[in-house]
Amino acid sequence: MNVSKNIKLLLLKLGQKGHDVSLIQEQRYSKEFKSVYSRYKLTFWIEGKKKDKKTGKEKDCMVPDTYEFKSAIELLQFMVVTANE
C-alpha cells in the first residue's frame, strides 16, 4: 500500500468537497526507542470570528481545527471517514 499516494488522493478529495485543509508531517528522533518516527498534523481551516487584542473588535478570519496522529494508518482512517461524510 502506497501510503503517501493515498494521503494525497484523500487531501484532493477533501479539497474538492469544500474543506480548506493542510497536512504537516514531522519526523522526530526518539531517544527512548533510538529510532525515527513520524507524526502527522491535519488542520481544517474554518471561518470564524477572532477578537483583536489591541482594539477589542471582532473580525472574520480562518480558525484552525487541528488533529494529531501518530501513525499514517490512523490518519488515513480519519481522512476516509471525513471524506465520505
PyMOL Python script that loads the backbone (N, CA, C, O; Angstrom):
from pymol import cmd

cmd.read_pdbstr("""\
ATOM      1  N   MET A   1       0.847  -1.181   0.000  1.00  0.00           N
ATOM      2  CA  MET A   1       0.000   0.000   0.000  1.00  0.00           C
ATOM      3  C   MET A   1       0.890   1.241   0.000  1.00  0.00           C
ATOM      4  O   MET A   1       1.735   1.409   0.879  1.00  0.00           O
ATOM      5  N   ASN A   2       0.697   2.091  -0.973  1.00  0.00           N
ATOM      6  CA  ASN A   2       1.459   3.323  -1.061  1.00  0.00           C
ATOM      7  C   ASN A   2       0.742   4.400  -0.244  1.00  0.00           C
ATOM      8  O   ASN A   2      -0.216   5.014  -0.714  1.00  0.00           O
ATOM      9  N   VAL A   3       1.214   4.618   0.976  1.00  0.00           N
ATOM     10  CA  VAL A   3       0.531   5.499   1.920  1.00  0.00           C
ATOM     11  C   VAL A   3       0.532   6.946   1.447  1.00  0.00           C
ATOM     12  O   VAL A   3      -0.497   7.618   1.506  1.00  0.00           O
ATOM     13  N   SER A   4       1.676   7.430   0.978  1.00  0.00           N
ATOM     14  CA  SER A   4       1.745   8.845   0.596  1.00  0.00           C
ATOM     15  C   SER A   4       0.819   9.148  -0.595  1.00  0.00           C
ATOM     16  O   SER A   4       0.241  10.233  -0.667  1.00  0.00           O
ATOM     17  N   LYS A   5       0.680   8.208  -1.514  1.00  0.00           N
ATOM     18  CA  LYS A   5      -0.222   8.412  -2.652  1.00  0.00           C
ATOM     19  C   LYS A   5      -1.670   8.461  -2.172  1.00  0.00           C
ATOM     20  O   LYS A   5      -2.449   9.295  -2.635  1.00  0.00           O
ATOM     21  N   ASN A   6      -2.032   7.575  -1.250  1.00  0.00           N
ATOM     22  CA  ASN A   6      -3.391   7.574  -0.709  1.00  0.00           C
ATOM     23  C   ASN A   6      -3.686   8.850   0.072  1.00  0.00           C
ATOM     24  O   ASN A   6      -4.795   9.379  -0.005  1.00  0.00           O
ATOM     25  N   ILE A   7      -2.708   9.350   0.820  1.00  0.00           N
ATOM     26  CA  ILE A   7      -2.882  10.597   1.575  1.00  0.00           C
ATOM     27  C   ILE A   7      -3.121  11.760   0.608  1.00  0.00           C
ATOM     28  O   ILE A   7      -3.998  12.592   0.839  1.00  0.00           O
ATOM     29  N   LYS A   8      -2.338  11.814  -0.476  1.00  0.00           N
ATOM     30  CA  LYS A   8      -2.510  12.882  -1.462  1.00  0.00           C
ATOM     31  C   LYS A   8      -3.894  12.822  -2.111  1.00  0.00           C
ATOM     32  O   LYS A   8      -4.532  13.856  -2.309  1.00  0.00           O
ATOM     33  N   LEU A   9      -4.356  11.617  -2.440  1.00  0.00           N
ATOM     34  CA  LEU A   9      -5.677  11.477  -3.052  1.00  0.00           C
ATOM     35  C   LEU A   9      -6.790  11.897  -2.099  1.00  0.00           C
ATOM     36  O   LEU A   9      -7.764  12.527  -2.510  1.00  0.00           O
ATOM     37  N   LEU A  10      -6.641  11.544  -0.818  1.00  0.00           N
ATOM     38  CA  LEU A  10      -7.661  11.937   0.159  1.00  0.00           C
ATOM     39  C   LEU A  10      -7.637  13.438   0.423  1.00  0.00           C
ATOM     40  O   LEU A  10      -8.692  14.037   0.633  1.00  0.00           O
ATOM     41  N   LEU A  11      -6.451  14.065   0.416  1.00  0.00           N
ATOM     42  CA  LEU A  11      -6.380  15.528   0.544  1.00  0.00           C
ATOM     43  C   LEU A  11      -7.092  16.189  -0.638  1.00  0.00           C
ATOM     44  O   LEU A  11      -7.808  17.175  -0.469  1.00  0.00           O
ATOM     45  N   LEU A  12      -6.889  15.639  -1.826  1.00  0.00           N
ATOM     46  CA  LEU A  12      -7.551  16.163  -3.015  1.00  0.00           C
ATOM     47  C   LEU A  12      -9.068  16.017  -2.893  1.00  0.00           C
ATOM     48  O   LEU A  12      -9.809  16.945  -3.218  1.00  0.00           O
ATOM     49  N   LYS A  13      -9.526  14.867  -2.430  1.00  0.00           N
ATOM     50  CA  LYS A  13     -10.964  14.633  -2.276  1.00  0.00           C
ATOM     51  C   LYS A  13     -11.564  15.571  -1.240  1.00  0.00           C
ATOM     52  O   LYS A  13     -12.653  16.107  -1.448  1.00  0.00           O
ATOM     53  N   LEU A  14     -10.861  15.778  -0.115  1.00  0.00           N
ATOM     54  CA  LEU A  14     -11.348  16.720   0.908  1.00  0.00           C
ATOM     55  C   LEU A  14     -11.427  18.134   0.347  1.00  0.00           C
ATOM     56  O   LEU A  14     -12.387  18.858   0.613  1.00  0.00           O
ATOM     57  N   GLY A  15     -10.419  18.528  -0.428  1.00  0.00           N
ATOM     58  CA  GLY A  15     -10.415  19.854  -1.036  1.00  0.00           C
ATOM     59  C   GLY A  15     -11.558  20.038  -2.016  1.00  0.00           C
ATOM     60  O   GLY A  15     -12.156  21.113  -2.073  1.00  0.00           O
ATOM     61  N   GLN A  16     -11.872  19.001  -2.791  1.00  0.00           N
ATOM     62  CA  GLN A  16     -12.960  19.081  -3.753  1.00  0.00           C
ATOM     63  C   GLN A  16     -14.315  19.135  -3.063  1.00  0.00           C
ATOM     64  O   GLN A  16     -15.277  19.650  -3.633  1.00  0.00           O
ATOM     65  N   LYS A  17     -14.405  18.614  -1.853  1.00  0.00           N
ATOM     66  CA  LYS A  17     -15.669  18.664  -1.095  1.00  0.00           C
ATOM     67  C   LYS A  17     -15.842  20.000  -0.371  1.00  0.00           C
ATOM     68  O   LYS A  17     -16.838  20.203   0.324  1.00  0.00           O
ATOM     69  N   GLY A  18     -14.877  20.914  -0.530  1.00  0.00           N
ATOM     70  CA  GLY A  18     -15.030  22.245   0.036  1.00  0.00           C
ATOM     71  C   GLY A  18     -14.285  22.478   1.340  1.00  0.00           C
ATOM     72  O   GLY A  18     -14.407  23.548   1.935  1.00  0.00           O
ATOM     73  N   HIS A  19     -13.513  21.492   1.797  1.00  0.00           N
ATOM     74  CA  HIS A  19     -12.730  21.678   3.019  1.00  0.00           C
ATOM     75  C   HIS A  19     -11.433  22.407   2.690  1.00  0.00           C
ATOM     76  O   HIS A  19     -10.764  22.088   1.707  1.00  0.00           O
ATOM     77  N   ASP A  20     -11.085  23.379   3.512  1.00  0.00           N
ATOM     78  CA  ASP A  20      -9.780  24.026   3.412  1.00  0.00           C
ATOM     79  C   ASP A  20      -8.897  23.295   4.415  1.00  0.00           C
ATOM     80  O   ASP A  20      -9.048  23.479   5.623  1.00  0.00           O
ATOM     81  N   VAL A  21      -7.976  22.468   3.924  1.00  0.00           N
ATOM     82  CA  VAL A  21      -7.248  21.548   4.785  1.00  0.00           C
ATOM     83  C   VAL A  21      -5.754  21.589   4.474  1.00  0.00           C
ATOM     84  O   VAL A  21      -5.348  21.783   3.328  1.00  0.00           O
ATOM     85  N   SER A  22      -4.937  21.402   5.526  1.00  0.00           N
ATOM     86  CA  SER A  22      -3.488  21.304   5.338  1.00  0.00           C
ATOM     87  C   SER A  22      -2.964  20.147   6.175  1.00  0.00           C
ATOM     88  O   SER A  22      -3.555  19.782   7.191  1.00  0.00           O
ATOM     89  N   LEU A  23      -1.843  19.573   5.733  1.00  0.00           N
ATOM     90  CA  LEU A  23      -1.250  18.426   6.409  1.00  0.00           C
ATOM     91  C   LEU A  23       0.231  18.682   6.613  1.00  0.00           C
ATOM     92  O   LEU A  23       0.938  19.079   5.686  1.00  0.00           O
ATOM     93  N   ILE A  24       0.697  18.450   7.834  1.00  0.00           N
ATOM     94  CA  ILE A  24       2.115  18.590   8.162  1.00  0.00           C
ATOM     95  C   ILE A  24       2.604  17.245   8.676  1.00  0.00           C
ATOM     96  O   ILE A  24       1.975  16.637   9.542  1.00  0.00           O
ATOM     97  N   GLN A  25       3.733  16.782   8.138  1.00  0.00           N
ATOM     98  CA  GLN A  25       4.350  15.555   8.622  1.00  0.00           C
ATOM     99  C   GLN A  25       5.678  15.919   9.271  1.00  0.00           C
ATOM    100  O   GLN A  25       6.542  16.539   8.651  1.00  0.00           O
ATOM    101  N   GLU A  26       5.821  15.525  10.519  1.00  0.00           N
ATOM    102  CA  GLU A  26       7.066  15.766  11.248  1.00  0.00           C
ATOM    103  C   GLU A  26       7.769  14.438  11.455  1.00  0.00           C
ATOM    104  O   GLU A  26       7.132  13.430  11.758  1.00  0.00           O
ATOM    105  N   GLN A  27       9.066  14.439  11.292  1.00  0.00           N
ATOM    106  CA  GLN A  27       9.847  13.255  11.620  1.00  0.00           C
ATOM    107  C   GLN A  27      10.745  13.613  12.791  1.00  0.00           C
ATOM    108  O   GLN A  27      11.484  14.597  12.752  1.00  0.00           O
ATOM    109  N   ARG A  28      10.665  12.792  13.838  1.00  0.00           N
ATOM    110  CA  ARG A  28      11.402  13.083  15.055  1.00  0.00           C
ATOM    111  C   ARG A  28      12.211  11.868  15.474  1.00  0.00           C
ATOM    112  O   ARG A  28      11.897  10.735  15.110  1.00  0.00           O
ATOM    113  N   TYR A  29      13.242  12.123  16.235  1.00  0.00           N
ATOM    114  CA  TYR A  29      14.081  11.047  16.764  1.00  0.00           C
ATOM    115  C   TYR A  29      13.685  10.773  18.207  1.00  0.00           C
ATOM    116  O   TYR A  29      13.554  11.703  19.002  1.00  0.00           O
ATOM    117  N   SER A  30      13.497   9.523  18.545  1.00  0.00           N
ATOM    118  CA  SER A  30      13.147   9.125  19.897  1.00  0.00           C
ATOM    119  C   SER A  30      14.379   8.557  20.589  1.00  0.00           C
ATOM    120  O   SER A  30      14.914   7.533  20.163  1.00  0.00           O
ATOM    121  N   LYS A  31      14.830   9.210  21.647  1.00  0.00           N
ATOM    122  CA  LYS A  31      15.976   8.700  22.399  1.00  0.00           C
ATOM    123  C   LYS A  31      15.617   7.404  23.117  1.00  0.00           C
ATOM    124  O   LYS A  31      16.442   6.500  23.248  1.00  0.00           O
ATOM    125  N   GLU A  32      14.378   7.334  23.576  1.00  0.00           N
ATOM    126  CA  GLU A  32      13.933   6.157  24.316  1.00  0.00           C
ATOM    127  C   GLU A  32      13.988   4.889  23.464  1.00  0.00           C
ATOM    128  O   GLU A  32      14.448   3.844  23.925  1.00  0.00           O
ATOM    129  N   PHE A  33      13.512   4.989  22.211  1.00  0.00           N
ATOM    130  CA  PHE A  33      13.479   3.817  21.329  1.00  0.00           C
ATOM    131  C   PHE A  33      14.619   3.795  20.322  1.00  0.00           C
ATOM    132  O   PHE A  33      14.783   2.824  19.585  1.00  0.00           O
ATOM    133  N   LYS A  34      15.414   4.873  20.290  1.00  0.00           N
ATOM    134  CA  LYS A  34      16.552   5.002  19.378  1.00  0.00           C
ATOM    135  C   LYS A  34      16.143   4.771  17.921  1.00  0.00           C
ATOM    136  O   LYS A  34      16.751   3.981  17.198  1.00  0.00           O
ATOM    137  N   SER A  35      15.100   5.483  17.522  1.00  0.00           N
ATOM    138  CA  SER A  35      14.628   5.381  16.145  1.00  0.00           C
ATOM    139  C   SER A  35      13.907   6.664  15.747  1.00  0.00           C
ATOM    140  O   SER A  35      13.614   7.522  16.581  1.00  0.00           O
ATOM    141  N   VAL A  36      13.635   6.769  14.471  1.00  0.00           N
ATOM    142  CA  VAL A  36      12.921   7.926  13.924  1.00  0.00           C
ATOM    143  C   VAL A  36      11.457   7.531  13.741  1.00  0.00           C
ATOM    144  O   VAL A  36      11.158   6.434  13.271  1.00  0.00           O
ATOM    145  N   TYR A  37      10.547   8.433  14.116  1.00  0.00           N
ATOM    146  CA  TYR A  37       9.124   8.184  13.920  1.00  0.00           C
ATOM    147  C   TYR A  37       8.479   9.419  13.314  1.00  0.00           C
ATOM    148  O   TYR A  37       9.018  10.523  13.388  1.00  0.00           O
ATOM    149  N   SER A  38       7.321   9.211  12.715  1.00  0.00           N
ATOM    150  CA  SER A  38       6.593  10.304  12.073  1.00  0.00           C
ATOM    151  C   SER A  38       5.367  10.668  12.884  1.00  0.00           C
ATOM    152  O   SER A  38       4.753   9.828  13.541  1.00  0.00           O
ATOM    153  N   ARG A  39       5.030  11.942  12.820  1.00  0.00           N
ATOM    154  CA  ARG A  39       3.817  12.446  13.455  1.00  0.00           C
ATOM    155  C   ARG A  39       3.128  13.331  12.431  1.00  0.00           C
ATOM    156  O   ARG A  39       3.780  14.101  11.726  1.00  0.00           O
ATOM    157  N   TYR A  40       1.813  13.221  12.349  1.00  0.00           N
ATOM    158  CA  TYR A  40       1.038  13.959  11.354  1.00  0.00           C
ATOM    159  C   TYR A  40       0.092  14.930  12.039  1.00  0.00           C
ATOM    160  O   TYR A  40      -0.512  14.605  13.061  1.00  0.00           O
ATOM    161  N   LYS A  41      -0.034  16.129  11.469  1.00  0.00           N
ATOM    162  CA  LYS A  41      -0.980  17.127  11.952  1.00  0.00           C
ATOM    163  C   LYS A  41      -1.873  17.534  10.783  1.00  0.00           C
ATOM    164  O   LYS A  41      -1.408  18.109   9.799  1.00  0.00           O
ATOM    165  N   LEU A  42      -3.159  17.226  10.909  1.00  0.00           N
ATOM    166  CA  LEU A  42      -4.148  17.554   9.890  1.00  0.00           C
ATOM    167  C   LEU A  42      -4.961  18.736  10.409  1.00  0.00           C
ATOM    168  O   LEU A  42      -5.562  18.661  11.480  1.00  0.00           O
ATOM    169  N   THR A  43      -4.977  19.823   9.648  1.00  0.00           N
ATOM    170  CA  THR A  43      -5.655  21.047  10.080  1.00  0.00           C
ATOM    171  C   THR A  43      -6.749  21.422   9.104  1.00  0.00           C
ATOM    172  O   THR A  43      -6.516  21.565   7.904  1.00  0.00           O
ATOM    173  N   PHE A  44      -7.950  21.580   9.642  1.00  0.00           N
ATOM    174  CA  PHE A  44      -9.076  22.105   8.873  1.00  0.00           C
ATOM    175  C   PHE A  44      -9.205  23.581   9.230  1.00  0.00           C
ATOM    176  O   PHE A  44      -9.229  23.938  10.408  1.00  0.00           O
ATOM    177  N   TRP A  45      -9.289  24.435   8.215  1.00  0.00           N
ATOM    178  CA  TRP A  45      -9.430  25.878   8.439  1.00  0.00           C
ATOM    179  C   TRP A  45     -10.897  26.237   8.299  1.00  0.00           C
ATOM    180  O   TRP A  45     -11.496  26.062   7.237  1.00  0.00           O
ATOM    181  N   ILE A  46     -11.470  26.744   9.390  1.00  0.00           N
ATOM    182  CA  ILE A  46     -12.892  27.037   9.470  1.00  0.00           C
ATOM    183  C   ILE A  46     -13.079  28.545   9.618  1.00  0.00           C
ATOM    184  O   ILE A  46     -12.336  29.202  10.346  1.00  0.00           O
ATOM    185  N   GLU A  47     -14.071  29.082   8.926  1.00  0.00           N
ATOM    186  CA  GLU A  47     -14.355  30.513   9.070  1.00  0.00           C
ATOM    187  C   GLU A  47     -14.911  30.772  10.458  1.00  0.00           C
ATOM    188  O   GLU A  47     -15.813  30.079  10.927  1.00  0.00           O
ATOM    189  N   GLY A  48     -14.359  31.774  11.098  1.00  0.00           N
ATOM    190  CA  GLY A  48     -14.809  32.103  12.439  1.00  0.00           C
ATOM    191  C   GLY A  48     -14.521  33.553  12.758  1.00  0.00           C
ATOM    192  O   GLY A  48     -14.070  34.315  11.902  1.00  0.00           O
ATOM    193  N   LYS A  49     -14.783  33.925  13.989  1.00  0.00           N
ATOM    194  CA  LYS A  49     -14.533  35.296  14.434  1.00  0.00           C
ATOM    195  C   LYS A  49     -13.444  35.267  15.497  1.00  0.00           C
ATOM    196  O   LYS A  49     -13.385  34.370  16.338  1.00  0.00           O
ATOM    197  N   LYS A  50     -12.591  36.272  15.430  1.00  0.00           N
ATOM    198  CA  LYS A  50     -11.497  36.379  16.378  1.00  0.00           C
ATOM    199  C   LYS A  50     -11.454  37.806  16.895  1.00  0.00           C
ATOM    200  O   LYS A  50     -11.643  38.759  16.138  1.00  0.00           O
ATOM    201  N   LYS A  51     -11.207  37.943  18.177  1.00  0.00           N
ATOM    202  CA  LYS A  51     -11.161  39.265  18.790  1.00  0.00           C
ATOM    203  C   LYS A  51      -9.746  39.819  18.709  1.00  0.00           C
ATOM    204  O   LYS A  51      -8.781  39.145  19.068  1.00  0.00           O
ATOM    205  N   ASP A  52      -9.633  41.065  18.230  1.00  0.00           N
ATOM    206  CA  ASP A  52      -8.340  41.737  18.163  1.00  0.00           C
ATOM    207  C   ASP A  52      -7.922  42.131  19.577  1.00  0.00           C
ATOM    208  O   ASP A  52      -8.692  42.754  20.309  1.00  0.00           O
ATOM    209  N   LYS A  53      -6.700  41.763  19.955  1.00  0.00           N
ATOM    210  CA  LYS A  53      -6.235  42.029  21.323  1.00  0.00           C
ATOM    211  C   LYS A  53      -6.084  43.525  21.608  1.00  0.00           C
ATOM    212  O   LYS A  53      -6.350  43.977  22.722  1.00  0.00           O
ATOM    213  N   LYS A  54      -5.661  44.286  20.608  1.00  0.00           N
ATOM    214  CA  LYS A  54      -5.420  45.712  20.823  1.00  0.00           C
ATOM    215  C   LYS A  54      -6.702  46.537  20.848  1.00  0.00           C
ATOM    216  O   LYS A  54      -6.905  47.364  21.737  1.00  0.00           O
ATOM    217  N   THR A  55      -7.560  46.302  19.862  1.00  0.00           N
ATOM    218  CA  THR A  55      -8.749  47.144  19.740  1.00  0.00           C
ATOM    219  C   THR A  55      -9.995  46.528  20.373  1.00  0.00           C
ATOM    220  O   THR A  55     -10.930  47.251  20.716  1.00  0.00           O
ATOM    221  N   GLY A  56     -10.020  45.213  20.532  1.00  0.00           N
ATOM    222  CA  GLY A  56     -11.179  44.548  21.105  1.00  0.00           C
ATOM    223  C   GLY A  56     -12.289  44.287  20.103  1.00  0.00           C
ATOM    224  O   GLY A  56     -13.345  43.772  20.471  1.00  0.00           O
ATOM    225  N   LYS A  57     -12.066  44.635  18.839  1.00  0.00           N
ATOM    226  CA  LYS A  57     -13.074  44.415  17.806  1.00  0.00           C
ATOM    227  C   LYS A  57     -12.973  42.986  17.282  1.00  0.00           C
ATOM    228  O   LYS A  57     -11.892  42.402  17.205  1.00  0.00           O
ATOM    229  N   GLU A  58     -14.138  42.443  16.924  1.00  0.00           N
ATOM    230  CA  GLU A  58     -14.160  41.110  16.328  1.00  0.00           C
ATOM    231  C   GLU A  58     -14.003  41.238  14.823  1.00  0.00           C
ATOM    232  O   GLU A  58     -14.550  42.148  14.201  1.00  0.00           O
ATOM    233  N   LYS A  59     -13.238  40.299  14.242  1.00  0.00           N
ATOM    234  CA  LYS A  59     -13.080  40.288  12.797  1.00  0.00           C
ATOM    235  C   LYS A  59     -13.191  38.857  12.291  1.00  0.00           C
ATOM    236  O   LYS A  59     -12.903  37.904  13.016  1.00  0.00           O
ATOM    237  N   ASP A  60     -13.611  38.719  11.039  1.00  0.00           N
ATOM    238  CA  ASP A  60     -13.724  37.400  10.423  1.00  0.00           C
ATOM    239  C   ASP A  60     -12.340  36.915  10.027  1.00  0.00           C
ATOM    240  O   ASP A  60     -11.548  37.666   9.458  1.00  0.00           O
ATOM    241  N   CYS A  61     -12.055  35.651  10.335  1.00  0.00           N
ATOM    242  CA  CYS A  61     -10.774  35.071   9.958  1.00  0.00           C
ATOM    243  C   CYS A  61     -10.906  33.554   9.902  1.00  0.00           C
ATOM    244  O   CYS A  61     -11.952  33.002  10.243  1.00  0.00           O
ATOM    245  N   MET A  62      -9.853  32.891   9.475  1.00  0.00           N
ATOM    246  CA  MET A  62      -9.828  31.433   9.410  1.00  0.00           C
ATOM    247  C   MET A  62      -9.247  30.893  10.716  1.00  0.00           C
ATOM    248  O   MET A  62      -8.144  31.264  11.115  1.00  0.00           O
ATOM    249  N   VAL A  63      -9.999  30.015  11.373  1.00  0.00           N
ATOM    250  CA  VAL A  63      -9.606  29.453  12.665  1.00  0.00           C
ATOM    251  C   VAL A  63      -9.188  27.997  12.443  1.00  0.00           C
ATOM    252  O   VAL A  63      -9.915  27.246  11.793  1.00  0.00           O
ATOM    253  N   PRO A  64      -8.019  27.581  12.977  1.00  0.00           N
ATOM    254  CA  PRO A  64      -7.576  26.198  12.764  1.00  0.00           C
ATOM    255  C   PRO A  64      -8.265  25.211  13.698  1.00  0.00           C
ATOM    256  O   PRO A  64      -8.511  25.506  14.867  1.00  0.00           O
ATOM    257  N   ASP A  65      -8.568  24.041  13.163  1.00  0.00           N
ATOM    258  CA  ASP A  65      -9.079  22.904  13.935  1.00  0.00           C
ATOM    259  C   ASP A  65      -8.129  21.741  13.637  1.00  0.00           C
ATOM    260  O   ASP A  65      -8.244  21.097  12.594  1.00  0.00           O
ATOM    261  N   THR A  66      -7.190  21.472  14.555  1.00  0.00           N
ATOM    262  CA  THR A  66      -6.083  20.554  14.296  1.00  0.00           C
ATOM    263  C   THR A  66      -6.267  19.210  14.984  1.00  0.00           C
ATOM    264  O   THR A  66      -6.705  19.131  16.131  1.00  0.00           O
ATOM    265  N   TYR A  67      -5.922  18.157  14.254  1.00  0.00           N
ATOM    266  CA  TYR A  67      -5.928  16.791  14.767  1.00  0.00           C
ATOM    267  C   TYR A  67      -4.520  16.224  14.606  1.00  0.00           C
ATOM    268  O   TYR A  67      -3.875  16.441  13.579  1.00  0.00           O
ATOM    269  N   GLU A  68      -4.041  15.498  15.620  1.00  0.00           N
ATOM    270  CA  GLU A  68      -2.706  14.903  15.555  1.00  0.00           C
ATOM    271  C   GLU A  68      -2.823  13.390  15.503  1.00  0.00           C
ATOM    272  O   GLU A  68      -3.668  12.792  16.169  1.00  0.00           O
ATOM    273  N   PHE A  69      -1.953  12.776  14.694  1.00  0.00           N
ATOM    274  CA  PHE A  69      -1.937  11.328  14.534  1.00  0.00           C
ATOM    275  C   PHE A  69      -0.508  10.826  14.655  1.00  0.00           C
ATOM    276  O   PHE A  69       0.425  11.468  14.174  1.00  0.00           O
ATOM    277  N   LYS A  70      -0.339   9.681  15.297  1.00  0.00           N
ATOM    278  CA  LYS A  70       0.992   9.110  15.486  1.00  0.00           C
ATOM    279  C   LYS A  70       1.356   8.112  14.400  1.00  0.00           C
ATOM    280  O   LYS A  70       2.520   7.732  14.279  1.00  0.00           O
ATOM    281  N   SER A  71       0.375   7.678  13.603  1.00  0.00           N
ATOM    282  CA  SER A  71       0.683   6.758  12.511  1.00  0.00           C
ATOM    283  C   SER A  71      -0.107   7.144  11.269  1.00  0.00           C
ATOM    284  O   SER A  71      -1.156   7.783  11.348  1.00  0.00           O
ATOM    285  N   ALA A  72       0.425   6.738  10.121  1.00  0.00           N
ATOM    286  CA  ALA A  72      -0.225   7.046   8.852  1.00  0.00           C
ATOM    287  C   ALA A  72      -1.554   6.306   8.719  1.00  0.00           C
ATOM    288  O   ALA A  72      -2.478   6.799   8.072  1.00  0.00           O
ATOM    289  N   ILE A  73      -1.651   5.126   9.326  1.00  0.00           N
ATOM    290  CA  ILE A  73      -2.882   4.345   9.239  1.00  0.00           C
ATOM    291  C   ILE A  73      -4.025   5.066   9.958  1.00  0.00           C
ATOM    292  O   ILE A  73      -5.139   5.132   9.440  1.00  0.00           O
ATOM    293  N   GLU A  74      -3.750   5.609  11.158  1.00  0.00           N
ATOM    294  CA  GLU A  74      -4.771   6.374  11.884  1.00  0.00           C
ATOM    295  C   GLU A  74      -5.214   7.581  11.063  1.00  0.00           C
ATOM    296  O   GLU A  74      -6.404   7.886  10.982  1.00  0.00           O
ATOM    297  N   LEU A  75      -4.241   8.264  10.454  1.00  0.00           N
ATOM    298  CA  LEU A  75      -4.535   9.429   9.618  1.00  0.00           C
ATOM    299  C   LEU A  75      -5.429   9.034   8.445  1.00  0.00           C
ATOM    300  O   LEU A  75      -6.426   9.703   8.175  1.00  0.00           O
ATOM    301  N   LEU A  76      -5.081   7.962   7.753  1.00  0.00           N
ATOM    302  CA  LEU A  76      -5.874   7.509   6.611  1.00  0.00           C
ATOM    303  C   LEU A  76      -7.294   7.133   7.016  1.00  0.00           C
ATOM    304  O   LEU A  76      -8.247   7.468   6.312  1.00  0.00           O
ATOM    305  N   GLN A  77      -7.444   6.445   8.137  1.00  0.00           N
ATOM    306  CA  GLN A  77      -8.780   6.063   8.596  1.00  0.00           C
ATOM    307  C   GLN A  77      -9.638   7.295   8.856  1.00  0.00           C
ATOM    308  O   GLN A  77     -10.801   7.341   8.458  1.00  0.00           O
ATOM    309  N   PHE A  78      -9.063   8.297   9.527  1.00  0.00           N
ATOM    310  CA  PHE A  78      -9.800   9.528   9.828  1.00  0.00           C
ATOM    311  C   PHE A  78     -10.165  10.264   8.536  1.00  0.00           C
ATOM    312  O   PHE A  78     -11.283  10.760   8.392  1.00  0.00           O
ATOM    313  N   MET A  79      -9.211  10.332   7.597  1.00  0.00           N
ATOM    314  CA  MET A  79      -9.459  11.052   6.346  1.00  0.00           C
ATOM    315  C   MET A  79     -10.524  10.366   5.502  1.00  0.00           C
ATOM    316  O   MET A  79     -11.324  11.044   4.857  1.00  0.00           O
ATOM    317  N   VAL A  80     -10.552   9.035   5.491  1.00  0.00           N
ATOM    318  CA  VAL A  80     -11.559   8.310   4.722  1.00  0.00           C
ATOM    319  C   VAL A  80     -12.947   8.588   5.286  1.00  0.00           C
ATOM    320  O   VAL A  80     -13.885   8.847   4.532  1.00  0.00           O
ATOM    321  N   VAL A  81     -13.080   8.536   6.607  1.00  0.00           N
ATOM    322  CA  VAL A  81     -14.374   8.790   7.237  1.00  0.00           C
ATOM    323  C   VAL A  81     -14.828  10.224   6.956  1.00  0.00           C
ATOM    324  O   VAL A  81     -15.991  10.453   6.623  1.00  0.00           O
ATOM    325  N   THR A  82     -13.919  11.181   7.089  1.00  0.00           N
ATOM    326  CA  THR A  82     -14.266  12.595   6.874  1.00  0.00           C
ATOM    327  C   THR A  82     -14.621  12.862   5.399  1.00  0.00           C
ATOM    328  O   THR A  82     -15.557  13.606   5.106  1.00  0.00           O
ATOM    329  N   ALA A  83     -13.871  12.253   4.484  1.00  0.00           N
ATOM    330  CA  ALA A  83     -14.108  12.480   3.054  1.00  0.00           C
ATOM    331  C   ALA A  83     -15.430  11.876   2.596  1.00  0.00           C
ATOM    332  O   ALA A  83     -16.028  12.354   1.633  1.00  0.00           O
ATOM    333  N   ASN A  84     -15.889  10.833   3.276  1.00  0.00           N
ATOM    334  CA  ASN A  84     -17.131  10.170   2.858  1.00  0.00           C
ATOM    335  C   ASN A  84     -18.365  10.675   3.591  1.00  0.00           C
ATOM    336  O   ASN A  84     -19.451  10.129   3.402  1.00  0.00           O
ATOM    337  N   GLU A  85     -18.230  11.696   4.417  1.00  0.00           N
ATOM    338  CA  GLU A  85     -19.388  12.257   5.114  1.00  0.00           C
ATOM    339  C   GLU A  85     -20.239  13.073   4.187  1.00  0.00           C
ATOM    340  O   GLU A  85     -21.258  13.621   4.606  1.00  0.00           O
TER     341      GLU A  85
END
""", "prot")
cmd.dss("prot")
cmd.show_as("cartoon", "prot")
cmd.util.cbc("prot")
cmd.orient("prot")
